[in-house]
Amino acid sequence: MTSDATATTTATTTTASDRAEVLKIVDAFFGAFVSGPGCGERMDGLRALLLPQAVVVRTCGLEPAVMGVEDFIAPREALLTGGTLEHFREWPVEGRVEVFGDIAHWFGSYAKAGTQDGEPFTGRGMKTIQLVRTAGGWRISAAAWDDERDGVELPPV
């Protein structure tokens, strides 16, 4: 039996490789949302990043939409391949990673840009991504996001 002090020290020890792996997964998550060729492969990669039971929540000033993996991916894949959304991509701008034992969290801002129905657009928001360590490595267990809108804005870049 270990003392509480020993258990705390062991549980809070993280490595640079844990943080690097979490950031790699975050980058791959955002990298899935690109219109054009290869979308099917990117969506398959996204599925591999998520636990099968993962939960994804969209807020954006609306009633929260709570989605499972396929409920989240299917409409985005259709949008990214449907032809009305072109030159689209999302990317993390800045964020922080926290790791404790076998759980991790990324919280940060992101940006997006593209052309919808011939009209160029940009946007920004915040995402939270929770991860858990599995036998196969880190996987996303949950994610949620909110986009900028009147009254909810990120500071200027």
C-alpha positions as CSV (number, residue, x, y, z in Angstrom):
1,M,0.0,0.0,0.0
2,T,1.3,3.4,-0.9
3,S,0.9,6.6,1.1
4,D,-1.3,9.4,-0.2
5,A,1.8,11.5,-0.9
6,T,3.4,8.9,-3.0
7,A,0.2,8.2,-5.0
8,T,-0.2,11.9,-5.6
9,T,3.4,12.3,-6.8
10,T,3.1,9.3,-9.1
11,A,-0.3,10.3,-10.6
12,T,0.8,13.9,-11.4
13,T,4.0,12.9,-13.2
14,T,3.6,13.5,-16.9
15,T,6.1,13.4,-19.6
16,A,6.9,15.7,-22.5
17,S,5.8,12.8,-24.8
18,D,2.3,12.8,-23.2
19,R,1.9,16.5,-24.0
20,A,3.4,16.0,-27.5
21,E,1.0,13.1,-28.2
22,V,-2.0,15.2,-27.0
23,L,-1.0,18.1,-29.3
24,K,-0.5,15.7,-32.2
25,I,-4.0,14.4,-31.7
26,V,-5.4,18.0,-31.4
27,D,-3.7,18.9,-34.7
28,A,-5.0,15.8,-36.4
29,F,-8.5,16.6,-35.1
30,F,-8.5,20.1,-36.6
31,G,-6.7,18.7,-39.8
32,A,-9.7,16.5,-40.5
33,F,-11.8,19.5,-41.3
34,V,-10.5,20.4,-44.8
35,S,-12.7,20.4,-47.9
36,G,-11.6,18.7,-51.1
37,P,-9.9,15.4,-52.1
38,G,-9.0,13.0,-49.3
39,C,-11.9,13.9,-47.1
40,G,-13.0,10.2,-46.6
41,E,-9.5,9.3,-45.5
42,R,-9.4,12.3,-43.1
43,M,-12.8,11.3,-41.6
44,D,-11.6,7.7,-41.1
45,G,-8.6,9.2,-39.3
46,L,-10.9,11.3,-37.2
47,R,-12.9,8.2,-36.3
48,A,-9.6,6.6,-35.2
49,L,-8.9,9.5,-32.9
50,L,-12.2,9.3,-31.1
51,L,-13.3,6.6,-28.6
52,P,-16.3,4.8,-30.2
53,Q,-18.5,6.2,-27.3
54,A,-17.1,9.8,-27.5
55,V,-19.4,12.7,-27.2
56,V,-19.2,15.9,-29.2
57,V,-21.2,19.0,-28.3
58,R,-21.9,22.1,-30.4
59,T,-23.2,25.2,-28.6
60,C,-22.7,28.4,-30.7
61,G,-25.5,30.3,-29.0
62,L,-28.0,27.5,-29.7
63,E,-29.5,24.7,-27.6
64,P,-26.5,22.4,-27.2
65,A,-26.4,19.6,-29.9
66,V,-25.0,16.4,-28.3
67,M,-23.7,14.0,-30.8
68,G,-22.1,10.6,-30.9
69,V,-19.2,9.9,-33.3
70,E,-21.1,9.1,-36.5
71,D,-23.8,11.8,-35.8
72,F,-20.9,14.3,-35.6
73,I,-18.9,13.0,-38.6
74,A,-21.5,12.2,-41.2
75,P,-22.9,15.7,-41.7
76,R,-19.5,17.3,-41.7
77,E,-18.2,14.8,-44.3
78,A,-21.3,15.6,-46.5
79,L,-20.7,19.3,-46.1
80,L,-16.9,19.0,-46.9
81,T,-17.6,16.9,-50.0
82,G,-20.9,18.4,-51.2
83,G,-19.4,21.2,-53.4
84,T,-21.0,24.2,-51.7
85,L,-18.2,24.5,-49.1
86,E,-14.8,25.0,-50.8
87,H,-11.3,25.9,-49.7
88,F,-12.4,25.2,-46.1
89,R,-10.1,24.4,-43.2
90,E,-9.9,24.8,-39.5
91,W,-6.8,25.2,-37.4
92,P,-5.8,25.7,-33.7
93,V,-4.6,29.2,-32.9
94,E,-3.5,28.8,-29.3
95,G,-4.3,26.5,-26.5
96,R,-3.1,24.8,-23.4
97,V,-2.7,21.2,-22.5
98,E,-3.2,19.7,-19.0
99,V,-2.4,16.1,-18.2
100,F,-3.0,14.2,-15.1
101,G,-2.2,10.5,-15.1
102,D,-4.4,9.0,-17.8
103,I,-6.6,12.0,-18.5
104,A,-5.7,15.1,-20.6
105,H,-7.4,18.3,-21.7
106,W,-6.8,20.8,-24.5
107,F,-8.6,24.1,-24.3
108,G,-7.9,26.7,-26.9
109,S,-9.0,29.0,-29.7
110,Y,-9.3,28.1,-33.3
111,A,-9.9,29.7,-36.6
112,K,-11.7,28.6,-39.8
113,A,-11.9,30.0,-43.3
114,G,-13.5,28.9,-46.6
115,T,-16.0,29.8,-49.3
116,Q,-19.6,28.8,-48.8
117,D,-21.9,29.1,-51.8
118,G,-19.3,31.3,-53.5
119,E,-19.0,33.7,-50.5
120,P,-15.6,33.8,-48.6
121,F,-15.9,33.7,-44.8
122,T,-13.8,33.4,-41.7
123,G,-14.6,32.6,-38.1
124,R,-13.1,31.9,-34.7
125,G,-14.1,30.1,-31.6
126,M,-13.0,28.0,-28.7
127,K,-12.8,24.2,-28.4
128,T,-12.3,21.9,-25.5
129,I,-11.0,18.4,-26.2
130,Q,-10.8,15.8,-23.4
131,L,-8.6,12.7,-23.9
132,V,-8.0,9.5,-22.1
133,R,-5.0,7.1,-22.3
134,T,-6.0,3.7,-23.6
135,A,-3.9,0.6,-24.2
136,G,-3.5,1.9,-27.8
137,G,-2.5,5.4,-26.8
138,W,-4.4,8.7,-26.2
139,R,-7.9,9.0,-27.6
140,I,-10.5,11.7,-27.6
141,S,-13.4,11.0,-25.2
142,A,-15.3,14.3,-25.6
143,A,-15.1,17.6,-27.4
144,A,-17.2,20.8,-27.3
145,W,-17.1,24.1,-29.1
146,D,-18.6,27.5,-29.3
147,D,-18.1,30.1,-32.1
148,E,-17.8,33.8,-31.9
149,R,-21.0,35.8,-32.3
150,D,-22.4,39.2,-31.1
151,G,-21.6,39.4,-27.4
152,V,-19.2,36.4,-27.4
153,E,-15.9,37.4,-28.9
154,L,-12.3,36.5,-28.6
155,P,-9.7,39.2,-28.2
156,P,-8.2,40.6,-31.4
157,V,-5.2,38.7,-32.7
